[in-house]
Amino acid sequence: MNPSSRRKASEPATRPAAVKAGKCPICGKPQDMGYRPFCSKRCSDIDLGRWLGSRYAVPGEPISTRTEGDDEQ
């Protein structure tokens, strides 16, 4: 082991920065790591229902309903 890489017994061990717990995007309560980024299964299910009910949408180009064969009539 390299002597410069040794730490003294009085020096604290370095630890990675802790992940700051945020707030649930549905109700604002602190996040539960089991349901992150939500606080509970209830809030997770509410969010899923919003996606399935088309209340949320990812922006993008409009989808054309025409196919290649439609132009030849």
Phi and psi in radians as a Rosetta constraint file:
Dihedral C 1 N 2 CA 2 C 2 CIRCULARHARMONIC -1.281 0.35
Dihedral N 2 CA 2 C 2 N 3 CIRCULARHARMONIC 2.255 0.35
Dihedral C 2 N 3 CA 3 C 3 CIRCULARHARMONIC -1.035 0.35
Dihedral N 3 CA 3 C 3 N 4 CIRCULARHARMONIC -0.528 0.35
Dihedral C 3 N 4 CA 4 C 4 CIRCULARHARMONIC -1.293 0.35
Dihedral N 4 CA 4 C 4 N 5 CIRCULARHARMONIC -0.335 0.35
Dihedral C 4 N 5 CA 5 C 5 CIRCULARHARMONIC -1.541 0.35
Dihedral N 5 CA 5 C 5 N 6 CIRCULARHARMONIC -0.162 0.35
Dihedral C 5 N 6 CA 6 C 6 CIRCULARHARMONIC -1.325 0.35
Dihedral N 6 CA 6 C 6 N 7 CIRCULARHARMONIC 2.510 0.35
Dihedral C 6 N 7 CA 7 C 7 CIRCULARHARMONIC -1.883 0.35
Dihedral N 7 CA 7 C 7 N 8 CIRCULARHARMONIC 2.659 0.35
Dihedral C 7 N 8 CA 8 C 8 CIRCULARHARMONIC -1.306 0.35
Dihedral N 8 CA 8 C 8 N 9 CIRCULARHARMONIC 2.681 0.35
Dihedral C 8 N 9 CA 9 C 9 CIRCULARHARMONIC -1.078 0.35
Dihedral N 9 CA 9 C 9 N 10 CIRCULARHARMONIC -0.474 0.35
Dihedral C 9 N 10 CA 10 C 10 CIRCULARHARMONIC -1.430 0.35
Dihedral N 10 CA 10 C 10 N 11 CIRCULARHARMONIC -0.219 0.35
Dihedral C 10 N 11 CA 11 C 11 CIRCULARHARMONIC -1.466 0.35
Dihedral N 11 CA 11 C 11 N 12 CIRCULARHARMONIC 2.346 0.35
Dihedral C 11 N 12 CA 12 C 12 CIRCULARHARMONIC -1.237 0.35
Dihedral N 12 CA 12 C 12 N 13 CIRCULARHARMONIC 2.593 0.35
Dihedral C 12 N 13 CA 13 C 13 CIRCULARHARMONIC -1.205 0.35
Dihedral N 13 CA 13 C 13 N 14 CIRCULARHARMONIC 2.466 0.35
Dihedral C 13 N 14 CA 14 C 14 CIRCULARHARMONIC -1.382 0.35
Dihedral N 14 CA 14 C 14 N 15 CIRCULARHARMONIC 2.431 0.35
Dihedral C 14 N 15 CA 15 C 15 CIRCULARHARMONIC -2.163 0.35
Dihedral N 15 CA 15 C 15 N 16 CIRCULARHARMONIC 2.599 0.35
Dihedral C 15 N 16 CA 16 C 16 CIRCULARHARMONIC -1.110 0.35
Dihedral N 16 CA 16 C 16 N 17 CIRCULARHARMONIC 2.643 0.35
Dihedral C 16 N 17 CA 17 C 17 CIRCULARHARMONIC -1.061 0.35
Dihedral N 17 CA 17 C 17 N 18 CIRCULARHARMONIC 2.372 0.35
Dihedral C 17 N 18 CA 18 C 18 CIRCULARHARMONIC -1.243 0.35
Dihedral N 18 CA 18 C 18 N 19 CIRCULARHARMONIC 2.530 0.35
Dihedral C 18 N 19 CA 19 C 19 CIRCULARHARMONIC -1.315 0.35
Dihedral N 19 CA 19 C 19 N 20 CIRCULARHARMONIC 2.165 0.35
Dihedral C 19 N 20 CA 20 C 20 CIRCULARHARMONIC -1.276 0.35
Dihedral N 20 CA 20 C 20 N 21 CIRCULARHARMONIC 2.167 0.35
Dihedral C 20 N 21 CA 21 C 21 CIRCULARHARMONIC -1.271 0.35
Dihedral N 21 CA 21 C 21 N 22 CIRCULARHARMONIC 2.235 0.35
Dihedral C 21 N 22 CA 22 C 22 CIRCULARHARMONIC -1.660 0.35
Dihedral N 22 CA 22 C 22 N 23 CIRCULARHARMONIC -2.913 0.35
Dihedral C 22 N 23 CA 23 C 23 CIRCULARHARMONIC -1.823 0.35
Dihedral N 23 CA 23 C 23 N 24 CIRCULARHARMONIC 2.618 0.35
Dihedral C 23 N 24 CA 24 C 24 CIRCULARHARMONIC -1.095 0.35
Dihedral N 24 CA 24 C 24 N 25 CIRCULARHARMONIC 2.269 0.35
Dihedral C 24 N 25 CA 25 C 25 CIRCULARHARMONIC -1.232 0.35
Dihedral N 25 CA 25 C 25 N 26 CIRCULARHARMONIC -0.231 0.35
Dihedral C 25 N 26 CA 26 C 26 CIRCULARHARMONIC -1.590 0.35
Dihedral N 26 CA 26 C 26 N 27 CIRCULARHARMONIC -0.887 0.35
Dihedral C 26 N 27 CA 27 C 27 CIRCULARHARMONIC -2.049 0.35
Dihedral N 27 CA 27 C 27 N 28 CIRCULARHARMONIC -0.231 0.35
Dihedral C 27 N 28 CA 28 C 28 CIRCULARHARMONIC 1.560 0.35
Dihedral N 28 CA 28 C 28 N 29 CIRCULARHARMONIC -0.013 0.35
Dihedral C 28 N 29 CA 29 C 29 CIRCULARHARMONIC -1.282 0.35
Dihedral N 29 CA 29 C 29 N 30 CIRCULARHARMONIC 2.862 0.35
Dihedral C 29 N 30 CA 30 C 30 CIRCULARHARMONIC -1.074 0.35
Dihedral N 30 CA 30 C 30 N 31 CIRCULARHARMONIC 2.547 0.35
Dihedral C 30 N 31 CA 31 C 31 CIRCULARHARMONIC -1.178 0.35
Dihedral N 31 CA 31 C 31 N 32 CIRCULARHARMONIC 2.595 0.35
Dihedral C 31 N 32 CA 32 C 32 CIRCULARHARMONIC -1.845 0.35
Dihedral N 32 CA 32 C 32 N 33 CIRCULARHARMONIC 2.204 0.35
Dihedral C 32 N 33 CA 33 C 33 CIRCULARHARMONIC -1.069 0.35
Dihedral N 33 CA 33 C 33 N 34 CIRCULARHARMONIC -0.377 0.35
Dihedral C 33 N 34 CA 34 C 34 CIRCULARHARMONIC -1.291 0.35
Dihedral N 34 CA 34 C 34 N 35 CIRCULARHARMONIC -0.393 0.35
Dihedral C 34 N 35 CA 35 C 35 CIRCULARHARMONIC -2.175 0.35
Dihedral N 35 CA 35 C 35 N 36 CIRCULARHARMONIC 0.290 0.35
Dihedral C 35 N 36 CA 36 C 36 CIRCULARHARMONIC -0.841 0.35
Dihedral N 36 CA 36 C 36 N 37 CIRCULARHARMONIC 2.298 0.35
Dihedral C 36 N 37 CA 37 C 37 CIRCULARHARMONIC -1.595 0.35
Dihedral N 37 CA 37 C 37 N 38 CIRCULARHARMONIC 0.259 0.35
Dihedral C 37 N 38 CA 38 C 38 CIRCULARHARMONIC -1.710 0.35
Dihedral N 38 CA 38 C 38 N 39 CIRCULARHARMONIC 2.994 0.35
Dihedral C 38 N 39 CA 39 C 39 CIRCULARHARMONIC -1.658 0.35
Dihedral N 39 CA 39 C 39 N 40 CIRCULARHARMONIC -0.324 0.35
Dihedral C 39 N 40 CA 40 C 40 CIRCULARHARMONIC -2.795 0.35
Dihedral N 40 CA 40 C 40 N 41 CIRCULARHARMONIC 2.971 0.35
Dihedral C 40 N 41 CA 41 C 41 CIRCULARHARMONIC -1.114 0.35
Dihedral N 41 CA 41 C 41 N 42 CIRCULARHARMONIC -0.623 0.35
Dihedral C 41 N 42 CA 42 C 42 CIRCULARHARMONIC -1.004 0.35
Dihedral N 42 CA 42 C 42 N 43 CIRCULARHARMONIC -0.874 0.35
Dihedral C 42 N 43 CA 43 C 43 CIRCULARHARMONIC -1.178 0.35
Dihedral N 43 CA 43 C 43 N 44 CIRCULARHARMONIC -0.600 0.35
Dihedral C 43 N 44 CA 44 C 44 CIRCULARHARMONIC -1.097 0.35
Dihedral N 44 CA 44 C 44 N 45 CIRCULARHARMONIC -0.746 0.35
Dihedral C 44 N 45 CA 45 C 45 CIRCULARHARMONIC -1.187 0.35
Dihedral N 45 CA 45 C 45 N 46 CIRCULARHARMONIC -0.631 0.35
Dihedral C 45 N 46 CA 46 C 46 CIRCULARHARMONIC -1.072 0.35
Dihedral N 46 CA 46 C 46 N 47 CIRCULARHARMONIC -0.770 0.35
Dihedral C 46 N 47 CA 47 C 47 CIRCULARHARMONIC -1.111 0.35
Dihedral N 47 CA 47 C 47 N 48 CIRCULARHARMONIC -0.767 0.35
Dihedral C 47 N 48 CA 48 C 48 CIRCULARHARMONIC -1.050 0.35
Dihedral N 48 CA 48 C 48 N 49 CIRCULARHARMONIC -0.755 0.35
Dihedral C 48 N 49 CA 49 C 49 CIRCULARHARMONIC -1.065 0.35
Dihedral N 49 CA 49 C 49 N 50 CIRCULARHARMONIC -0.627 0.35
Dihedral C 49 N 50 CA 50 C 50 CIRCULARHARMONIC -1.166 0.35
Dihedral N 50 CA 50 C 50 N 51 CIRCULARHARMONIC -0.697 0.35
Dihedral C 50 N 51 CA 51 C 51 CIRCULARHARMONIC -1.135 0.35
Dihedral N 51 CA 51 C 51 N 52 CIRCULARHARMONIC -0.813 0.35
Dihedral C 51 N 52 CA 52 C 52 CIRCULARHARMONIC -1.189 0.35
Dihedral N 52 CA 52 C 52 N 53 CIRCULARHARMONIC -0.490 0.35
Dihedral C 52 N 53 CA 53 C 53 CIRCULARHARMONIC -1.528 0.35
Dihedral N 53 CA 53 C 53 N 54 CIRCULARHARMONIC 0.145 0.35
Dihedral C 53 N 54 CA 54 C 54 CIRCULARHARMONIC 1.113 0.35
Dihedral N 54 CA 54 C 54 N 55 CIRCULARHARMONIC 0.449 0.35
Dihedral C 54 N 55 CA 55 C 55 CIRCULARHARMONIC -1.361 0.35
Dihedral N 55 CA 55 C 55 N 56 CIRCULARHARMONIC -0.404 0.35
Dihedral C 55 N 56 CA 56 C 56 CIRCULARHARMONIC -1.900 0.35
Dihedral N 56 CA 56 C 56 N 57 CIRCULARHARMONIC 2.630 0.35
Dihedral C 56 N 57 CA 57 C 57 CIRCULARHARMONIC -2.618 0.35
Dihedral N 57 CA 57 C 57 N 58 CIRCULARHARMONIC 2.525 0.35
Dihedral C 57 N 58 CA 58 C 58 CIRCULARHARMONIC -1.631 0.35
Dihedral N 58 CA 58 C 58 N 59 CIRCULARHARMONIC 2.149 0.35
Dihedral C 58 N 59 CA 59 C 59 CIRCULARHARMONIC -1.134 0.35
Dihedral N 59 CA 59 C 59 N 60 CIRCULARHARMONIC 2.566 0.35
Dihedral C 59 N 60 CA 60 C 60 CIRCULARHARMONIC -3.047 0.35
Dihedral N 60 CA 60 C 60 N 61 CIRCULARHARMONIC -3.090 0.35
Dihedral C 60 N 61 CA 61 C 61 CIRCULARHARMONIC -1.225 0.35
Dihedral N 61 CA 61 C 61 N 62 CIRCULARHARMONIC 2.512 0.35
Dihedral C 61 N 62 CA 62 C 62 CIRCULARHARMONIC -1.055 0.35
Dihedral N 62 CA 62 C 62 N 63 CIRCULARHARMONIC 2.511 0.35
Dihedral C 62 N 63 CA 63 C 63 CIRCULARHARMONIC -1.566 0.35
Dihedral N 63 CA 63 C 63 N 64 CIRCULARHARMONIC 2.218 0.35
Dihedral C 63 N 64 CA 64 C 64 CIRCULARHARMONIC -1.410 0.35
Dihedral N 64 CA 64 C 64 N 65 CIRCULARHARMONIC 2.388 0.35
Dihedral C 64 N 65 CA 65 C 65 CIRCULARHARMONIC -1.596 0.35
Dihedral N 65 CA 65 C 65 N 66 CIRCULARHARMONIC -0.092 0.35
Dihedral C 65 N 66 CA 66 C 66 CIRCULARHARMONIC -1.387 0.35
Dihedral N 66 CA 66 C 66 N 67 CIRCULARHARMONIC 2.566 0.35
Dihedral C 66 N 67 CA 67 C 67 CIRCULARHARMONIC -1.944 0.35
Dihedral N 67 CA 67 C 67 N 68 CIRCULARHARMONIC 2.988 0.35
Dihedral C 67 N 68 CA 68 C 68 CIRCULARHARMONIC -1.074 0.35
Dihedral N 68 CA 68 C 68 N 69 CIRCULARHARMONIC -0.602 0.35
Dihedral C 68 N 69 CA 69 C 69 CIRCULARHARMONIC -1.291 0.35
Dihedral N 69 CA 69 C 69 N 70 CIRCULARHARMONIC -0.287 0.35
Dihedral C 69 N 70 CA 70 C 70 CIRCULARHARMONIC -1.242 0.35
Dihedral N 70 CA 70 C 70 N 71 CIRCULARHARMONIC -0.384 0.35
Dihedral C 70 N 71 CA 71 C 71 CIRCULARHARMONIC -1.317 0.35
Dihedral N 71 CA 71 C 71 N 72 CIRCULARHARMONIC -0.258 0.35
Dihedral C 71 N 72 CA 72 C 72 CIRCULARHARMONIC -1.690 0.35
Dihedral N 72 CA 72 C 72 N 73 CIRCULARHARMONIC 0.481 0.35
